[in-house]
Amino acid sequence: MILDKSFLDGNSSTQLQFRVQNGWRFALPETLMHELLRKRDHRRIANLFKLHSIEKALVLLPGIGEMFRAEAEKLKPAQDVLRGKFVSLRVQRGLSGEYFELTGDALRSTEQRSADMEWKVGKISEVWHSFIKIPGLEKKGQEEIRVRVRELSEEIRDDQDAMRAFYSNHRDKSWPPPELLNERWTLFRWIQVHLLAGLDFFMKYGLSIDPAKEKLIHELLDLDYLIPALFSRWFGVQRKAIY
């Protein structure tokens, strides 16, 4: 079971423990830890205590950046070279008296991740707005656009050669060559997911409305949950991570 913030908010420690007793194992995406640490409130602390209550059945998944780096270095899908990690959360108070208080380095890292996400929102919004230039979407009626978006979605989903060609056109020279990639690679799935999300954005907002920044952040966070979730069953457990 892949944990996200909504599921964690909606279940008590007792409910989570009951699921563990019935054989469930929970996968913890790195994105969820970021969400729990980027805001300071009582819900965050309560959710960390919930995770602590099921930590024996909790596996931390590799982050997307870690998966990208592994694929670039090893020239293999991340699922073949990375492992999940058991998690142990230390229940202790910080200097302010708050449980699970971040150290200076961890706080700076979380703040940098939040700043990076805001930068990414601006960049990805520009890219998604540019979808109006895709042949078949320019100056078309709504029904024609809907048909074209469905065709593009099916191409993104089914045509691996088209995805490799797109990747090749945007590839950094340090990344794996396009002919290696298929659906087992994080880089391949990242492209698919973001292109499909861009079409969804285009259909929702077109060019006339810009959603609030926080809404776009949540949409991008959802994508950061989805990508490791696609590979979660392949990540065995290797070593222990201490939080």
Rosetta blueprint (number, residue, H / E / L):
1 M L
2 I E
3 L L
4 D L
5 K H
6 S H
7 F H
8 L H
9 D H
10 G H
11 N L
12 S L
13 S H
14 T H
15 Q H
16 L H
17 Q H
18 F H
19 R H
20 V H
21 Q H
22 N L
23 G L
24 W L
25 R L
26 F E
27 A E
28 L E
29 P L
30 E H
31 T H
32 L H
33 M H
34 H H
35 E H
36 L H
37 L H
38 R H
39 K L
40 R L
41 D L
42 H H
43 R H
44 R H
45 I H
46 A H
47 N H
48 L H
49 F H
50 K H
51 L H
52 H H
53 S H
54 I L
55 E H
56 K H
57 A H
58 L E
59 V E
60 L E
61 L L
62 P L
63 G L
64 I H
65 G H
66 E H
67 M H
68 F H
69 R H
70 A H
71 E H
72 A H
73 E H
74 K H
75 L L
76 K L
77 P L
78 A H
79 Q H
80 D H
81 V H
82 L L
83 R L
84 G E
85 K E
86 F E
87 V E
88 S E
89 L L
90 R L
91 V L
92 Q L
93 R E
94 G L
95 L L
96 S L
97 G L
98 E L
99 Y E
100 F L
101 E L
102 L L
103 T L
104 G H
105 D H
106 A H
107 L H
108 R H
109 S H
110 T H
111 E H
112 Q H
113 R H
114 S H
115 A H
116 D H
117 M H
118 E H
119 W H
120 K H
121 V H
122 G H
123 K H
124 I H
125 S H
126 E H
127 V H
128 W H
129 H H
130 S H
131 F H
132 I H
133 K H
134 I L
135 P L
136 G L
137 L L
138 E L
139 K L
140 K L
141 G L
142 Q H
143 E H
144 E H
145 I H
146 R H
147 V H
148 R H
149 V H
150 R H
151 E H
152 L H
153 S H
154 E H
155 E H
156 I H
157 R H
158 D H
159 D L
160 Q H
161 D H
162 A H
163 M H
164 R H
165 A H
166 F H
167 Y H
168 S H
169 N H
170 H H
171 R L
172 D L
173 K L
174 S L
175 W L
176 P L
177 P L
178 P H
179 E H
180 L H
181 L L
182 N L
183 E L
184 R L
185 W L
186 T H
187 L H
188 F H
189 R H
190 W H
191 I H
192 Q H
193 V H
194 H H
195 L H
196 L H
197 A H
198 G H
199 L H
200 D H
201 F H
202 F H
203 M H
204 K H
205 Y H
206 G L
207 L L
208 S L
209 I L
210 D L
211 P L
212 A L
213 K H
214 E H
215 K H
216 L H
217 I H
218 H H
219 E H
220 L H
221 L H
222 D H
223 L H
224 D H
225 Y H
226 L H
227 I H
228 P H
229 A H
230 L H
231 F H
232 S H
233 R H
234 W H
235 F L
236 G L
237 V E
238 Q E
239 R E
240 K E
241 A E
242 I E
243 Y L
